[in-house]
Each structure stands twice: as C-alpha cells, then as structure tokens.
Amino acid sequence: MLDDYGEHLAALYVPEGTMDFESADFSGVTLAGLKNLRGRSFKNASLYWAPMAGGDFTGCNFEGADLRGANLNDAILRGANLRNANLGRNNLNGGTTLLGADLTDAILNGARFEGAAFDDRTKWPKGFYPEAEGLIRQDAS
C-alpha cells in the first residue's frame, strides 16, 4: 500500500467503524494479530504476501481477493467469504500458508488453493477436502 507520495506504508490505522477496504492494495502490509477487522470487506483487494498470522477475520468478505503467498497461520476466518479468492501459488511458486487457521463455516466456492499449505490443526467447513482442492499437508516438525 502506498501513501499520497508513493512511499510504502509501514503501518495502517483502522478507525473504528471503517468497514470497506474493497479493491484496496494491501500487498505485503502487516495485518498480523489484528482483532478489530471482524466483518470488514476486502472484496477484490490485493493482500498478496500479506502477513496476517493470528488475525481475527471472522465474517470478513474476501470475495475475489488476491491472497497468494499470504501468511494466514493461526488466523480466524470463521464464516469468512472467500468465494473466488486466490490463495494459490504466488509469483515465486510459493503458496499461502493456513497452518492452524480456522475456516469453520467459511464460504469457499470457486476459491483457488493449489499449492497452499495446511496442517492437522487447520479447521475446514464440513464437506471440504483440502487435498482434493490442491492444498498441501505439512506435517508437524
């Protein structure tokens, strides 16, 4: 994300009551551990390589968002809309990481996951089979 002078932002302040980040470019912006983004809309936003580990994104709308290479380890995505989102391989052939993420009741229709990583702690919606969608299981080391 760039400021008015074309410089990369190091921090982002989210005012209470802000709802929409639709089509915003958050590529590489740290959203890790944020608890105040529940229910926000990131529809068609770019979150390419965004560090989002441990964040609470319950009920957020990521429809059509670019999440390639994002770190979503231990993120809470309960009930999030990931319809047509891209969580697949990034330009360096790495994938989004979902180790320990909670996607209970998330909407995953049309989402692309090929190359994304998950582990035994990752929670999925009922009837979702990660390996069938191209996700790669990582064993605990």
Summary of the structure (lengths in Angstrom):
residues: 141
radius of gyration: 14.2
end to end distance: 34.4
largest distance: 47.3
contacts: 421
relative contact order: 0.13
helix: 3%
strand: 16%
